[in-house]
Every structure is written in C-alpha cells, then in structure tokens.
C-alpha cells in the first residue's frame, strides 16, 4: 500500500505529531529551500542553497549570502532600495 503525500509533502515523516500548522510551515520552508532560483549575476535558474543563508549558482559559480530559505528576503530588498536612494 502506498501513501499519498500531496497534502503533507516532506513533513509526512512527522506523522500525527506537532499539529497541522507546524507541519504545513515546515513543508513550505523545505519546499522553498530546495527549489531552484534565478541567479542575480547570470540570470539562469540555477541557484541552490548550500547552507543556511548561503546560495550558489551551479552555472557561473557565483556564491552569495541571502535568506535562510530563499535567496532574497523582503528586508534585504528594502535595504537595497534604501542604499540605492542614498547613492543617487
């Protein structure tokens, strides 16, 4: 008998423990961290997470710091806009 994991995804391993909202947040964070993202340097969709906050493009070998689960966070985007505004 096979188990269907469409709803629970990678949090299936936790079983019925910890509550539904915690398992959903865990599944979403793991899905985001394992996805491929666009490289800020070459524009290819080849950026992968190698560690917490460290991201690398497998095409151009560009390594940069970002968020824990996604390469760019809302706070980081706001900081870039603020710096750009001060430079102008």
C-alpha positions, 0 to 999 in steps of 0.5 A: 500500500502506498501513501499519498503525500500531496497534502503533507509533502516532506513533513509526512515523516512527522506523522500525527505529531506537532499539529497541522500548522507546524507541519504545513510551515515546515513543508513550505520552508523545505519546499522553498529551500530546495527549489531552484532560483534565478541567479542575480549575476547570470540570470539562469535558474540555477541557484541552490542553497548550500547552507543556511543563508548561503546560495550558489549558482551551479552555472557561473559559480557565483556564491552569495549570502541571502535568506535562510530559505530563499535567496532574497528576503523582503528586508534585504530588498528594502535595504537595497532600495534604501542604499540605492536612494542614498547613492543617487 
